[in-house]
Amino acid sequence: MSRHMAERTTIRLPEDLLRRAKRKAAAEGRTLTSLIAEGLRVVTAEPRSSKAKRAVPRVSKARGGLLPGVQLSEISVLEEADDLEYVRRLPHLK
């Protein structure tokens, strides 16, 4: 009969997380070790269906280049154009 020996290790956790974990373990009548082990089993289980179904964003295949008058060598021109566009979109105060 094969039996797995538990291994001791040291982990560093944020104090608030450790306090919450201890409270949860106590409320469930279990050890902190069993709570941590269960959590690790959950996050290391294969496969993770939520990641497998994640949608990948579409990639633009647009071609062209810069709009007329746009020069990447002058960042102040781009900033000014962006500022003007922002002001144009603001609701006018009367």
Rosetta blueprint (number, residue, H / E / L):
1 M L
2 S L
3 R L
4 H L
5 M L
6 A L
7 E L
8 R L
9 T L
10 T L
11 I L
12 R L
13 L L
14 P L
15 E H
16 D H
17 L H
18 L H
19 R H
20 R H
21 A H
22 K H
23 R H
24 K H
25 A H
26 A H
27 A H
28 E L
29 G L
30 R L
31 T L
32 L H
33 T H
34 S H
35 L H
36 I H
37 A H
38 E H
39 G H
40 L H
41 R H
42 V H
43 V H
44 T H
45 A L
46 E L
47 P L
48 R L
49 S H
50 S H
51 K H
52 A H
53 K L
54 R L
55 A L
56 V L
57 P L
58 R L
59 V L
60 S L
61 K L
62 A L
63 R L
64 G L
65 G L
66 L L
67 L L
68 P L
69 G L
70 V L
71 Q L
72 L L
73 S L
74 E L
75 I H
76 S H
77 V H
78 L H
79 E H
80 E H
81 A H
82 D H
83 D H
84 L H
85 E H
86 Y H
87 V H
88 R H
89 R H
90 L L
91 P L
92 H L
93 L L
94 K L
